Amino acid sequence: MNEGGPAFPSQPLNACGQPCGDLQPGMTLRDYFAAKALQGACAVTGIDFGGPKGVAGMSYEIADAMIAERSKAEGRAS
């Protein structure tokens, strides 16, 4: 499954502000997209998404679709 890579990679810095240690990938882009979709779904009132499992599943379906579209766009830009 394409997770989209890291959403917010970071690297620890020493006291002088120089990079040290291993790069920390943070959350995946897929998780970030799903969280944004979940946020939007929770902001909507009056729509039954099928409970918590339904809205969580829908959020990841949206995230997967966003990653697929992003991959297509990257292929066109090459």
N, C-alpha and C positions, 0 to 999 in steps of 0.2 A: 504494500500500500504506500502510496506517495504521501508523506507527511508534510511536504512542502519545505522542508529544511527548518532551521531555527528561526524563530520570530524575532528574538531579542538576544543575540549572542553577546557575551561580555567577557572581559578578561580582567582578573584581579590586578590591582596596581599596588606597588610597594609604597613606602612612605614618601618617596621622591616623585611619585606619579608615573613611574615606569612600569610597563607591563611585566607581570611575573605570573608564573603558574600556568595551568592549562586553561584554554578557552572554555568557557561555560556556555553550553548551547541554549539554556533557558527553555521555554516552552516551544512546542512546534508551531509552525504556521497554521497547521490544521486545527490545533487546539485554540489558537487565537481567533481564527475565523469562526469556529464553532461558538466560542464565547460571545463574539459580537452578534452572531445570529440569535443566540439564546437571549441576549440582552434585548434585541429588537422584539422577539416573540413575547417576552415577559412584559414589554411596554404596551402591547396590544391588549385591549380588553374585549370581552364578548366572543372570543374565538376559542373553541375547544380543540386543543392540540393533542388530546389523548392522554392527559396527565403528564407527570414528570418524565416517564420513560418515552412518551410520544414526542414531547418537545425536545428532549435530549437527542433522540434519534434524528429528528428533523434538522436540528442544528448541525449535526455531523454530516447529514446528507447535503446541506447547503455548503458546508465547508469543503466537502469533497468536490462538489460542482465548481466552487470557486477555484480550487487548485487545478482542476482539469482545464478550466478556461484560461487560467494563468499560464499553464503549460503550453496550450495552443498558441497563445499570444507570444510567448517566448520563442516558439518555433517559427512564427512569422517574422519576428524581429531579427532572426539570425541571417 
